[in-house]
C-alpha cells in the first residue's frame, strides 16, 4: 500500500473534533493519492431500475451496483412524541472496514429548542440536509479520515503515522498522546498497556473502526469478561476498569456531544487491600546478606545495601545508575533526572561503610552501568532484573510474597526512623515532595555528611 507523504502527517491538536468540512481538503488529497481510500461515491447508485423492484420503503434506501444496501437514508426520531425525549436523526452507511451497515446519530441543535414544533421543523431540516449530502455521494467515513500518529500499535521506540477515520481507535490514540505530555513514563506505560489490550480486543472483534459513541456498556462488559477469564488479581481488574473509565471521561470533557454515557460506569469493581511489602528484621537482614555473599552474589548484596542506605528505588533508578554517578570524594550517589521518579537530579549521601564497598568502581568506564547484568556492564539490564534475581534467591529460604527487593527501602526507612532520624530529613533522602507523602510511605532524608549517616545506621 502506498503510504501518505510526510507532508500529510498531522499531530493531534486541542479540541480537534470530527468535522467533515474541516478535513475535506485532506480527504481530496487522499482520494487522489491512495486509491484504496477513494470515496465509495462511484459504487453507490440510487438506481431506479433496482429500486423499482423493491417493496415499500424504496425511497429510503440506496443500493450499490450489486444490489446490496449501501445507505439507509435519514429518519427523524422525535423522542417518542415527547419534547423532553431523545430527539435525533438516524441513518446507516456501509462501513467498508467492517463489511456492515453502521448507524449514525445526529443530535445537533435539538437541545436548545423548547417546543415540539421547533424540534420537528429542525429535524425535518436535518433530514433534508443529510439526505441531500448522501444522495450527492457524501461518505461519512471518507470525509472524516485523518492521518495521525499511532501511539498504541507501534513499539515504544517507533511511533508510525497511519490513516483512518475518526473511530474509537483514533480517540484512544488521542488519549494516550495527551497523557504523554503530562505523566511520567511509568504512568504512561501503565495507561498504554491497558489501552493496547482493549484495542487488540476491538481488532479481534472487528470493532476498532466503529464510532466511539457506539461502544456500549454491553461491549465493555464483554471485554471485562475476557479479562476476568484470565483470573487477574482484583486490584489489577479494578485498575483496568478505572483506566478505561478515565479515558472515556477525558474524551467526554474534551469533546462536546462525543459521548452520551460512559459505558464503563456500569462496570463494578472493587480494590482490595493488598499484601504490604514488609521490612526485614535485624536477624533477617543479617541472614540474607550473609547468604548472598556465601553464594557469590556480591553485586546483588551491594544492590540491597544501596537501596537500604540510600533509598534508591529498585527499578529504573537502580538499573540506570552509571559509574559516573558514584562520587567517592564526597560520598554521594547522584540520581540523574532521566532515571529519577520525580524527574529531578538530586544527590543522596552514603554512609562511610557503603562508600567503601564502591572503592573499585572507578576502574570502569564512567558511562557503564553499575548494576548491569552480572555486575558493572556496558549495557543496561532489562526492567526488574535485580528484583527478580533477588526474589529467586529468597523464596527458597522461606520468605513469602510480602518480601521483595523493595523491602530494603522500607527497612532502611524504618531503622533510621527508629534511631531518631527527623522526618524532614527522611523526606529529602527519599526525594519525596511532601511530608504527607513521606508519612504515607515512611520516606525521606538528606544528611549533610557521612559521619551523620553513620549516626543513624551505625558502622
N, C-alpha and C positions, 0 to 999 in steps of 0.2 A: 504493500500500500504506500502510495506517495505521502510523505509527511508534509504538513504545512511548513512553509518557510518560517524562519525565526522572526521575521518581521510581523508575523501574525500572532505571536505569543502574547498572552495577557496575564497580568497579575490580578489578583482579587483586589477590588477597590471598595472603599467604605460605602455602605448602603447600596451595594450593587443588587439589582433585582431583575427578575425575568421580564424584561421589556422588549418585545419583538421589534419595535421600531428602532430602538437604540442600537440594535445589533444587526440591522438589515444589511448594512454595507459589508460586514464581516461575512454574513451568510452568502451574499453575492460572490464574494471572493472565493469562498469555499466551494460554491457551486461550480465556479469556473475551473478551479484547480484540483478538486477532489471529486472525481466522477461518482464514486460510491455514495457520496453525501448529497447528490443532486436532489432537488425537490421532487416529491412524487407527483407534482402537478401534471407531468406529462403522462403518468399512468393512471390518473384519476379521470374518469369520464362520467359526466351526468348524461349518459347515453339514453336517449328516449326510446330506442328500439328495445334495449334491455329493460328499461323502466316500465314500458307498456305491458310487458309480460308478467309483471308482478301485481300482487293484490293491493288492497288498500294500504295507504301509507307510503306509496312510492315517492311522493313529493318530499319526503323527509329523509331519504336515503340516497347516497351517491355510490355507484358501483365502479369497480375498475374494469379493465377490458376483458378480464377473465370471469366477470360476473360475480365477483366477491364484493361484499360490503367494505368500502373504504372509509365512509363517513356517515354517521347519523347526525343529521342537521340539528341545530339548536332548538331547544324547547324551554318554555318558561315554567318554572316551578314556583307556585305562589304561596308557599308556606301553609299549605292545606287550607287556604282561604282565610288565613289569619294575618293581620297586619304585623303582628309580632313574631310570626313564624319565620322559617328559614327560606328566604327568597333568593333565587339564583336562576341562571340559565345553564342548562347542561347539554353537552354534545359529546360525540365519540369520534375518535380518529384512529385509523390503523397505525399501530406503532411497529415500524419495520424491525426494530431491535428485539421485540418480544414476539412478534407474529400475532398479536392480539389487538382487539379494539381497546383503546384507553379512554377513559372518561375524563372530560374537562368540565370544571365547575367554575363559573364566573359570578362573583358576588359584587362586583364593583358598583358603587353608588347607591345600593339599596338601603344601607343603614341610616343615611341622613334623611331619607324620605319618611313622612309621617302617616300618610293616608294610603288606603288600598288603591285608589285611583292613580295616585302619583307613582306608586311602585309598579302597578300594572302597565302604565304608559312607558315607564323607564325600561321595564322588562321587555316589552314589545320592541322597543328601540334597539336594545342589545341583541335580541334575536335576529332582527333585520340586519344589524351591523355584521355579526359573526356569520350569518348565513351568506351574506354577500361576499365576505372575505373567503370563506371556504369554497364557494362556487367559483370564485376567481382564481383558486389554486393555492390559497394560503395554507402553509403547512406549519402547524404549531410546534412540531419537532424541529424542522429545518430552520425556521427563523429564530428559534431560541438557542441555536448552537453557539458554543463559545470555546475558545482554546484556553485551557488553564493548566496550571502545574499540578501534576498528580502527586499528592502528599501521602497517599495511602498505599497504592500498589507497588510503588517503586522502592528499592532498597534505600536505606538511610543515606548512603553516600551519593546516590544519584537520583535526583528528582526530575522526572521527564515531563514534557508537556503532552497533553492529549486533547482531543477534540470531542465534544459531546454537547448535548443539550442540557438545560437546567433540570437535572434529575436529582434523585436522592444522593447519588454518588458525588455529584458536584457539590452539594451543600455539606456533606460530610467532609469533603476535602477543604472546603472553605473554613469549617470549624477548626480543623487541625492547623491550617495555615495561620489563622489568627491566634491560636493558642501558642504557637511557636514564638510569637512576639512577646508574650507576657509571662511565660512559665519557664522554669528550669528544665534542662534537658531530660532529667529523670521523670519529671511530671509529664512532659510532652510524650515521652516514650510510653508511659502508662496509658495515657489517652489513646495514643496511636495504636497500641497493641489491641485494645478493646474495639476501637472503631474498625480496625483492619479485620478483626474476626467477624464483626457484623457484616462488613462489606463482602467478605468471601461467601457468607451465607446468602446474602442477597444475590450474588452472581450465580450461585448454585441453584437458587430458586427462580432465576430469570426475573428478579425484581430490582436489579440495580439501575434500570433505566426508567423506572416509574417516577412520577412526580412525588415529591416528599409528602405532599398533603394526602396522598392515598396510602401512605404507610399507616396501617391501622393498629389498634390495640390487639387485634387477633394476630397480626403479623408479629408484633412484639412478644406476645405470649408464646407463639410457636417457636420463635428463636430462643426464648428463655428456656423452653422445654428441652431444646437441644443442648444448651449449656448445662442444665440440671442433670441430663443423662450422663454427663462426664463426671458427676459426683464431686463438684468443687467444694471447697470449704465455704460455709455460709457467708463469711466476710468477703470471699472472692466473688460470689454471686451478687452480693449486695453492691460491691464495687462496680461490677458490670452495669447493673441497672442504674446506679447513680450517674455513671459516665454518660449513658445514653439519654437519661432524663436531663442532664445538664446540657448536652448538645442541643436537644430539641428546645429547651428553654432559651438558650442563647440565640438560636435562629428565630424564635418567636419574638424576642426583643429586638433583634436586628432588622427583621423584615416584617412590615405590616401586612396582615392578612395572608401570610405564607402558610401558617399552621393554625387550624381552628382549635384543636385539642392536642395536648401532649399524650401520645399513645402509651408512654412509659409510666404515666401517673397511676394507672390501674394495676401495675405490676407490684405486688407486695414483696418486700424483702426485709430482713432484719439482721443487723450487725450484732454479732455476739462477742463477748469479751474473750479475747484470745489468751493463749498461754504466754505470760510475760517472760522476757529473757532474764533469767536470774543471774545475779552476780555470783562469783566464786567465793567460797570461804577461804580463810588463810591456808587451811590444810589442803584444800582442793587446788589452790594456786601453786603451792609448793610441789604437790604431786604431779600436776600436769606439766609444769615447766621442767622438772627433773626428768619426766618421762620423754619429753620432746628431745632433750639432749641425749638421753640414753639410746634413742633410735635414730640418731643422726639428723634430726630435724632442727638444726640450729637456726636456719633462716626463718622457719615458722615460729620458733621460740622468740627470735628478735621481733618479728611482726607482732606477736602477742604483747611483748613488753612496750613496744611503740604505741600501741592502742591503749594499754593500761596507764602509762605515764603521761602521754601527750594527747590522748583523746582523738587521735587520728581515726577517722571513720574507715571501717574495714573494706569498703568497696572502692569507689572511684578515687578517694583521697589516698588510700594506701597504695593502690596499683599505680597511681600517677606520680608518686614521689620519684624524683630523679636525684642522682648523686649530687648535683649542684645545689639541691635544696637542703642538704645536710651541712649546717655551719658548725664546725667543731672549734672554731675560735671563740664564738660567743655561746656555744652550746644551745643552738636553736634549730628548729625544723621550720623551714619556710614553706607554707602551704600556698601554692600559686592559685590565683583566681580561676584558672582553667579547670582545676580539679576540686576546688572548694565548694562545699554545699551552698554557702551563702554568696558565692561568686566574688569574694573579696580576698585579696592577697594579704595574708597575715602570718606572723611568726609565733611559734609556741616554744617555750623553754623546755629543755631536757634536764633532768637531774644528772648529776655528775656520773653516777654509775651507768646510766643508759648511754650517755655520750661516749663512755669508754668502749662500749660494745660496738660502736661505729668507727673505731680508730683506723680500721683497714679500708674504709670506704673510699678514701681519696686516691687510691691506686687505680680506680676505674675511670673511664671516660665520663666527664661531667654530664653528658646527655643520656647516659644509660639509666635504666630504671632500677631502683633499689630492690624492689620486690617483683622482679620478672620471674618467669618460670624457672624454678630450681635455684633462684638467687639473683644476684645482680646480673642484669642482662641487657642486651641492646634493644630487644623488643619487649613491649609491654604485654603483660599476660591478659587473658580474657577475663570477663566480668565474673566476680565471685570466686576466682580461682583459689585464693588463700582461705577464704571462708569454707569452701567445700573441702579443701585439704584438711583443715582443722577438724571439721565435722567427722571426716573419715577416721581421724585419729582417736577422738574422744568417745565416739559411740560404743566401740567395743570395750571401753573402760567403764561403762555403766552410766554415762551421762546422757540424760534424755533430751527431748525436743526443747526443753526450757533453757538449755545451754547452747550457746553458739559463739562464734568469733566476737560478736557484738557484746557478749557478756563481759569481755575485758574492759570495755569502755564503762559499763555500769559499775564494774568492780573498782576501777580507778577512781571514779566519782565518789563512790560510797566510802572508800578508805580515806580519801582526802577530806571529805566532809566530816567523818567521824573523828579525824585527827585535828579538826578545827580550822580548816581552810575556809575563809569567808566566801559566801555565796556569790558575791560580785566577782571575785577572782576566778571562781569556778566557771561562772558565766563567760568570762573573757577567754579562758583557756579552751573552753568548748566552742568558742566563736558563735555563740547564740546571740540573738538581737535583743532579748529582754529577760528580766528576772522571772517573768511569768513562764516563759518557755523553759527556763532553767529549773524552776520549781516543779513544772510538769514532768520534765525529764532531767533529773539532777545533773546539771551540766555547768561547766564553765569555769575557767580561771586562767589568769596570766600572771606568772611570778617573775619578778624583776631579775632574779639571778639564780644560779644553780644551787647556791647554799640554801636559799629559801625553799627551793624544791625539795632539797634533802630533808628539811624540817618536817615536811608533810608526808614524804614517802619513806624516809629512813635510808640507810646505806645498804 
